[in-house]
């Protein structure tokens, strides 16, 4: 099945003729309750006429548009709402290819989104982004790509990536088409604030191309540098974890993105900027950021986020605005997506029962019925990634148990040691200083602590660092290794047994990427051969394998909510406070910025 999204200018004669009744509609929906996100109303007894991929008419009666070949859908009093839009999403975090992601979310009512492919960009640069863009264009989704801004997220002195993107590459990406819409989250916010030429150059290339700049500011909302960041042209930010974060961004003219990912539960607090503080919600957006295939299966996608927001006291129509028209307006696309209005793309969902339940029973994308009653009805073309992308793990040598020893500057005694403290359902960590014993010249890590290591996997440099982490919870000898390690996506290994850590690292290398959990009782493997990030399997299989990883972690004692998602961020060097990369421990603070720090204090 081919899905076409023509520019509005190319459709005007047919749309006008159809609206007049001189040309039959290709599809009409009759007798629905229209969720009008433009006016904030629910309108009974409404009908919609569609010509090709766009809406020609919205009104009480569309009988004049029905011809012999018109597909007629009787809404039967169900709600008709615009297809849901995800305003900030990393498809790679779902562990799915774009096609399988589309298969997973279209039945749930998501018909489009704004996708930042900075995961694959850190492995393959512009080539990776281009491949995902090409795959997107073969799906029914109203999919818009953002150009990864921070590859690497910090600088080569802090981490090793598989590629690099700068102002020239950003400018080139905007020549690929209008669906390359924005500069992805600018995580190097200190670089923007303090005038880094690369970061400012990327922003300037974006603005000159008439595109938008997305933000990622994790210093406190009352920090004087937030307005500095906004002055660079950053007009949207998803790093909102408190109501104050939302309030300050909205007051500066930004769109505040409130996320409910698998492990990032920020909506309950941030939504109070509207429900308790009374701010106008039209510059507030609901987003997912990162949701695993397992959570897509078990909880949902944007439909789940809407239900959650409504449960916090948001009016249903307002919640729908936060996932449709607000998102479209943020990216200057309200003419095309985000509402059921004449001229817009025909991305429409029917919902049964109470609107607050967000029970999607039919999805129309680009004027075609693609899913019904939770099941895809349209077939999607397959897409094959090149062999280079399916073989992206290049370690200098096979890891061994001794690679995870931590040499100490003394032969015995104890040392004050920096420890990464994991926080459940939060992206940030804290820094602990703990006194740990030294035996035979090596740091002893026990009493519930684990070792954490990063092995460079892009260029075969042999770079490696080993640190200490708290909050994993393993109650037996166990280890997890993964090639999903934001943002550089080297091999991240966590465990309390050096031999198991080595075996886990080798398991993911042999699988050409993925996640492996090892205990003395066996191995649980989730292969992610595409760039070491995405599964080559169908959505259903990937979700089962993702769930198996969660179960293996839980059985070993790691009870963190969607633990894999949280652990995969421990190498993300731009998020406070303490992280680890292949170059060592990285600390970020408002006072000192980003710096490498020693393991021993």
C-alpha positions in Angstrom: 0.0 0.0 0.0 1.3 3.5 -0.9 0.8 6.4 1.4 0.9 9.9 -0.2 1.1 13.2 1.5 1.0 15.9 -1.2 1.6 19.6 -0.4 -1.7 21.5 0.0 -0.9 23.7 -3.0 -1.0 20.6 -5.2 -4.4 19.6 -3.9 -6.4 22.8 -3.9 -8.5 22.2 -7.1 -9.6 18.7 -6.1 -10.3 19.8 -2.5 -12.5 22.7 -3.6 -14.3 20.6 -6.2 -15.0 17.9 -3.6 -16.2 20.4 -1.0 -18.6 21.8 -3.6 -19.9 18.3 -4.5 -18.6 18.3 -8.1 -16.1 15.6 -7.3 -16.9 12.6 -5.1 -15.0 12.3 -1.9 -12.7 9.3 -1.5 -13.8 8.8 2.1 -16.5 10.3 4.3 -17.1 9.8 8.0 -20.6 10.6 9.2 -22.4 11.1 12.5 -19.5 11.7 14.9 -18.7 13.9 17.9 -16.0 16.2 16.7 -13.2 17.0 19.1 -12.5 20.5 17.9 -9.0 21.3 19.2 -9.1 24.7 17.5 -12.1 25.9 19.5 -11.9 23.5 22.5 -15.4 22.2 21.9 -17.1 18.8 21.4 -19.5 19.2 18.4 -22.2 16.6 18.0 -23.5 15.2 14.7 -20.5 16.2 12.6 -19.2 14.6 9.4 -16.0 14.8 7.5 -15.3 14.5 3.7 -11.8 13.5 2.5 -10.2 13.7 -0.9 -7.1 11.6 -1.2 -4.8 12.4 1.7 -6.5 15.7 2.9 -9.8 16.8 4.4 -12.1 18.6 2.0 -15.1 19.4 4.2 -16.2 19.4 7.8 -19.8 20.0 8.6 -23.2 18.5 9.5 -24.0 17.0 6.1 -21.6 15.5 3.5 -24.2 13.7 1.4 -23.4 15.9 -1.6 -19.8 14.5 -1.6 -20.7 10.8 -1.7 -20.3 9.1 -5.0 -20.2 5.5 -6.3 -16.6 5.0 -5.2 -16.7 6.8 -1.9 -15.9 4.8 1.2 -18.4 5.7 3.9 -17.7 5.2 7.6 -20.6 5.7 10.0 -19.0 7.0 13.2 -22.2 6.0 15.1 -21.8 8.8 17.6 -18.1 8.0 18.4 -15.7 10.8 19.0 -13.7 12.0 16.0 -10.3 13.5 17.0 -7.2 14.5 15.1 -4.5 11.8 15.1 -2.1 12.1 18.0 1.3 13.6 17.6 4.4 12.9 19.6 6.3 16.2 19.9 9.6 14.6 21.0 10.4 11.0 20.4 13.5 8.8 19.8 12.3 5.9 17.7 15.5 4.0 18.4 14.6 4.0 22.1 11.6 1.8 21.3 14.2 -0.8 20.0 12.2 -0.9 16.8 12.7 0.1 13.2 10.6 2.9 11.9 8.3 0.5 10.1 7.7 -1.6 13.2 7.3 1.5 15.3 4.5 2.6 12.9 2.9 -0.8 13.2 3.0 -0.5 17.0 1.6 3.0 17.4 -0.9 3.5 14.6 -3.5 1.3 16.2 -3.0 3.3 19.3 -4.0 6.5 17.5 -0.5 8.1 16.9 -0.5 9.3 13.3 2.7 11.4 13.4 5.5 12.9 15.3 8.8 14.7 15.5 11.6 12.3 15.7 15.2 13.0 16.8 17.4 10.2 15.5 20.4 11.2 17.5 20.9 7.7 18.7 21.7 6.3 15.3 23.5 9.6 14.4 26.0 8.9 17.2 26.8 5.6 15.5 26.6 6.5 11.8 26.2 10.3 11.5 24.1 11.8 8.7 24.0 8.4 7.0 22.1 7.0 9.9 19.6 9.9 9.9 19.1 9.6 6.2 18.3 5.9 6.4 15.7 6.4 9.0 14.2 9.3 7.1 13.9 7.1 4.0 12.2 4.4 6.0 9.8 7.0 7.5 8.7 8.2 4.1 7.4 4.7 3.3 5.0 4.6 6.3 1.6 6.3 6.8 3.0 8.5 9.6 3.1 12.2 9.3 6.8 11.9 10.3 9.1 14.8 10.7 12.9 14.4 11.3 15.1 16.5 13.5 18.8 16.8 12.9 20.9 15.5 15.7 22.6 18.6 17.3 25.0 17.0 19.7 27.1 14.3 18.0 29.0 13.9 20.3 26.8 15.3 23.0 29.7 17.0 24.7 33.1 16.8 23.0 35.8 14.3 21.9 37.7 14.9 25.1 34.8 13.5 27.1 33.5 10.6 25.0 34.0 8.7 21.7 31.2 8.4 19.2 31.0 6.7 15.8 30.5 10.0 13.9 30.4 13.7 14.3 27.9 16.3 13.1 28.6 20.1 12.8 27.1 23.1 11.2 27.9 22.0 7.6 26.2 18.6 8.2 23.2 20.3 9.8 22.8 22.6 6.8 23.1 19.7 4.4 20.3 17.8 6.1 17.9 20.6 5.6 18.3 20.2 1.8 16.7 16.8 2.0 13.2 18.1 2.2 10.6 19.9 4.2 10.1 16.9 6.5 13.5 17.7 8.0 11.9 20.2 10.4 14.2 21.1 13.2 17.5 20.9 15.1 17.2 18.1 17.7 17.5 18.7 21.4 20.6 20.9 22.0 22.0 19.0 25.0 25.2 20.9 25.1 23.4 23.8 26.7 26.6 25.1 28.4 28.1 25.3 24.9 25.2 27.5 23.8 25.3 29.7 26.8 29.0 30.3 26.7 29.3 30.7 23.0 30.7 27.5 21.6 31.2 28.1 17.8 30.0 24.6 16.8 26.7 24.8 18.7 26.0 28.4 17.7 26.8 27.5 14.1 24.3 24.6 14.1 21.6 26.9 15.5 22.4 29.6 12.9 22.2 27.0 10.1 18.8 25.9 11.4 17.4 29.4 11.6 18.7 30.4 8.2 16.9 27.4 6.8 13.7 28.5 8.4 13.6 25.6 10.8 13.1 25.3 14.5 15.5 24.6 17.5 14.6 22.2 20.2 16.2 22.4 23.7 17.5 20.3 26.5 18.3 22.5 29.5 18.8 20.7 32.8 20.0 23.5 35.1 17.4 24.9 37.5 14.5 26.8 36.0 15.4 29.9 38.0 19.0 29.9 36.7 19.9 33.2 34.9 21.2 31.2 32.0 17.8 29.9 30.8 17.0 33.3 29.1 20.5 33.2 27.6 19.7 29.8 26.1 16.4 31.1 24.8 18.1 34.1 23.2 19.9 31.7 20.9 16.5 30.8 19.3 15.6 27.7 21.3 11.8 27.6 21.4 11.0 24.2 22.9 12.3 22.1 25.7 11.4 18.7 27.1 13.7 18.8 30.2 10.8 19.9 32.4 10.5 18.0 35.7 8.7 20.6 37.9 5.9 23.0 37.5 8.4 25.8 37.8 10.3 24.4 34.8 7.2 24.7 32.7 6.2 28.1 34.0 9.6 29.7 33.3 9.9 28.2 29.8 6.4 29.3 28.8 7.0 32.8 30.1 10.1 33.0 27.9 8.0 32.1 24.8 9.1 28.4 24.7 6.9 25.4 24.3 7.2 23.3 27.4 7.2 19.5 26.7 5.9 17.3 29.5 7.0 13.7 29.1 5.8 10.4 30.2 8.3 7.9 28.9 8.8 4.3 30.1 10.9 5.5 33.1 10.6 9.3 33.0 7.4 10.2 34.9 7.3 13.9 34.7 3.8 14.7 33.7 2.2 14.5 37.2 4.4 17.3 38.5 4.8 19.4 35.4 1.1 19.5 34.5 0.3 21.4 37.7 1.6 24.5 35.9 -1.8 24.4 34.2 -4.0 22.6 36.7 -2.9 24.4 39.8 -1.0 27.5 38.7 -3.5 28.3 35.9 -1.1 28.9 33.0 -2.6 28.9 29.5 -1.9 25.4 28.2 -1.5 26.3 24.5 2.3 26.2 24.8 2.3 23.0 26.7 2.9 19.7 24.9 2.7 16.0 25.9 5.5 13.8 24.6 7.1 10.4 25.2 10.8 11.0 24.7 11.8 7.3 25.3 9.4 4.4 25.4 10.5 0.8 25.1 8.7 -1.7 22.9 7.7 -3.5 26.1 5.9 -0.4 27.4 4.3 0.3 24.0 2.8 -3.1 24.3 1.8 -3.0 27.9 0.8 0.6 28.4 0.5 2.3 25.0 2.0 5.4 23.3 0.5 8.9 23.2 -2.9 7.4 24.1 -1.4 6.4 27.4 0.2 9.8 28.0 -3.2 11.5 27.4 -5.0 9.2 29.8 -2.4 9.9 32.4 -2.6 13.7 31.9 -6.4 13.5 32.1 -6.1 11.5 35.3 -4.1 14.5 36.8 -7.1 16.8 36.3 -6.6 18.1 32.8 -9.8 18.5 30.8 -9.9 15.9 28.0 -10.2 18.4 25.2 -7.2 20.3 26.6 -5.2 17.1 26.8 -6.0 16.4 23.2 -4.8 19.9 22.3 -1.5 19.2 24.1 -1.0 16.2 21.8 -2.3 17.6 18.5 -2.7 21.3 17.6 -0.2 22.6 20.2 2.5 20.2 18.8 1.7 21.2 15.2 1.8 24.9 16.0 5.2 24.5 17.8 6.7 23.3 14.5 4.8 25.7 12.2 2.7 22.9 10.7 -0.8 23.6 11.9 -1.9 24.1 8.3 -1.2 20.4 7.7 -1.6 18.4 10.9 -3.0 18.6 14.4 -6.7 19.3 13.7 -9.7 18.1 11.8 -10.2 21.1 9.6 -10.6 21.6 5.8 -7.3 21.4 4.0 -5.5 19.5 6.7 -4.1 16.0 6.2 -6.8 13.4 6.9 -5.3 12.0 10.1 -8.3 11.1 12.1 -9.0 8.7 15.0 -12.4 7.4 16.2 -12.7 6.8 20.0 -15.4 4.8 21.7 -16.8 5.3 25.2 -15.8 8.1 27.4 -13.3 10.6 25.8 -11.2 10.5 28.9 -10.5 6.7 28.3 -8.8 7.5 25.0 -10.1 4.2 23.6 -9.0 4.3 19.9 -11.0 2.0 17.7 -10.1 3.2 14.2 -7.1 5.1 12.8 -7.1 6.9 9.5 -3.7 8.2 8.3 -3.3 10.3 5.1 -6.9 9.5 4.2 -6.6 5.7 4.5 -7.9 3.4 7.2 -4.7 1.8 8.6 -5.9 0.2 11.8 -9.1 -0.9 13.4 -9.9 -2.3 16.9 -6.2 -2.3 17.9 -5.0 -4.2 14.8 -3.2 -2.9 11.7 -5.3 -3.3 8.6 -2.8 -1.8 6.2 0.4 -3.5 5.1 3.6 -1.5 5.2 6.5 -1.9 2.8 9.6 -3.6 4.2 12.9 -1.7 4.5 16.4 -3.3 4.6 19.3 -1.6 6.3 22.8 -2.1 4.7 25.2 -4.6 6.1 27.4 -1.9 7.5 24.6 -0.8 9.8 24.0 -4.4 10.9 27.6 -4.9 12.0 28.5 -1.9 14.1 30.2 -3.3 17.2 34.0 -3.1 16.8 35.8 -3.8 20.1 39.6 -3.9 20.1 39.6 -7.3 21.8 37.2 -9.7 23.5 36.7 -8.4 27.1 38.0 -10.6 29.9 37.3 -10.6 33.7 40.5 -8.7 34.4 39.4 -5.8 32.3 36.9 -4.9 35.0 39.4 -4.7 37.9 39.9 -1.2 39.3 43.5 -0.5 40.1 44.1 1.6 43.3 47.0 3.9 44.1 47.5 2.0 47.4 47.9 -1.7 48.0 45.6 -1.9 51.0 43.4 0.1 53.2 40.5 2.2 52.0 39.8 5.1 49.5 37.2 7.8 49.2 35.5 6.9 46.0 33.0 8.7 43.7 29.9 6.6 43.2 27.1 7.1 40.7 23.7 6.9 42.5 20.8 5.8 40.3 17.4 7.5 40.8 14.4 5.5 39.8 12.1 7.2 37.2 14.5 10.1 36.9 17.1 10.9 34.2 19.5 12.6 36.6 21.9 10.9 39.0 23.5 12.0 42.2 27.1 11.8 43.3 28.0 9.9 46.4 31.4 9.8 48.2 32.0 6.4 49.8 34.9 4.8 51.6 35.6 1.5 49.8 38.3 -1.1 50.7 41.4 -1.8 48.7 42.7 -5.4 48.6 45.9 -6.4 46.8 46.0 -3.1 45.0 42.5 -3.2 43.6 39.3 -1.5 44.7 36.8 -4.0 46.3 33.2 -3.3 45.3 30.6 -5.0 47.3 27.8 -4.5 49.9 25.2 -3.9 47.2 27.3 -1.7 45.0 28.2 -2.7 41.4 30.9 -1.9 39.0 30.0 0.1 35.8 32.2 0.1 32.7 32.2 1.6 29.3 34.1 0.0 26.4 34.5 2.0 23.2 32.9 0.1 20.3 33.0 2.3 17.2 36.6 2.6 16.2 38.3 -0.2 18.1 40.4 2.1 20.1 40.4 0.0 23.2 39.3 2.9 25.4 37.8 1.7 28.6 36.8 3.1 32.0 35.5 1.4 35.1 33.6 3.1 38.0 31.2 2.3 40.8 27.4 2.6 40.8 24.7 2.3 43.6 21.0 1.6 43.3 21.1 -1.4 40.9 19.8 -3.9 43.5 21.4 -7.1 42.4 21.1 -9.6 45.2 23.0 -12.4 43.4 26.0 -12.5 41.0 24.7 -10.8 37.9 25.7 -8.5 35.0 24.0 -6.6 32.2 25.7 -5.3 29.1 24.2 -3.2 26.3 25.1 -1.3 23.2 22.3 1.1 23.9 24.2 3.6 26.1 23.1 7.1 25.5 24.4 9.0 23.7 27.6 7.6 22.4 26.3 4.1 22.5 29.4 2.3 23.4 29.2 -0.9 25.3 28.0 -0.3 28.8 28.5 -3.1 31.4 27.1 -3.2 35.0 27.6 -6.0 37.4 28.9 -7.4 40.7 30.9 -10.2 39.2 33.8 -9.5 36.9 33.5 -12.8 35.0 29.8 -12.3 34.3 30.5 -8.8 33.2 33.0 -10.1 30.6 30.6 -12.7 29.4 27.8 -10.2 29.1 30.0 -7.8 27.1 31.0 -10.7 24.7 27.4 -11.8 24.3 26.3 -8.4 23.0 29.4 -8.1 20.8 28.7 -11.6 19.3 25.1 -10.6 18.7 26.3 -7.5 16.8 24.6 -5.4 19.4 21.9 -5.7 22.0 21.3 -6.3 25.7 22.3 -9.3 27.7 21.6 -10.1 31.3 23.7 -12.9 32.9 23.5 -14.7 36.1 24.9 -18.0 37.2 21.6 -19.6 36.0 22.0 -18.5 32.4 21.8 -15.7 29.8 18.9 -13.5 28.6 19.7 -11.9 25.2 17.9 -9.2 23.3 19.7 -8.8 19.9 19.7 -5.3 18.5 21.7 -5.8 15.3 20.6 -2.5 13.5 23.3 0.0 14.7 23.3 -1.9 18.0 20.1 0.0 18.8 17.1 -1.5 17.0 15.8 -5.0 16.6 15.4 -6.6 13.1 12.4 -8.5 14.5 8.6 -7.6 14.3 7.2 -5.4 17.1 5.6 -8.3 18.9 8.9 -10.3 19.1 10.9 -7.3 20.1 8.4 -6.5 22.9 8.7 -10.0 24.2 12.5 -9.9 24.2 12.4 -6.5 25.9 10.1 -7.9 28.6 12.4 -10.8 29.1 15.3 -8.4 29.9 13.1 -6.7 32.4 12.2 -10.0 34.0 15.8 -11.1 34.1 16.8 -7.9 35.8 14.0 -8.2 38.3 14.8 -11.8 39.1 18.4 -10.7 39.8 17.2 -8.0 42.2 17.0 -4.9 40.0 13.5 -3.7 40.6 13.8 -0.3 38.9 10.8 0.6 36.9 11.8 -0.3 33.3 15.3 -0.7 34.6 17.0 -1.1 31.2 15.8 2.4 30.2 17.2 4.0 33.3 20.5 2.1 33.2 21.0 3.0 29.5 21.4 6.7 30.5 24.2 6.2 32.9 26.7 7.1 30.1 24.9 10.3 29.1 27.5 12.9 29.9 25.3 16.0 29.6 22.8 15.1 32.3 23.6 15.9 35.9 25.3 14.9 38.0 27.8 12.0 37.6 28.1 9.8 34.6 30.7 7.6 32.9 32.1 7.4 29.4 34.9 5.5 27.7 37.1 8.5 28.8 36.3 8.3 32.5 33.9 9.8 35.0 32.1 12.9 33.8 30.4 15.4 36.2 28.2 18.3 35.2 27.1 21.1 37.4 25.9 24.7 37.0 29.0 26.0 38.7 31.7 24.0 36.9 30.0 22.9 33.7 31.2 19.5 32.2 34.4 18.1 33.4 36.2 14.7 33.8 36.8 13.8 37.4 38.9 11.1 39.1 37.3 8.0 40.6 39.2 8.6 43.9 38.6 11.8 45.8 
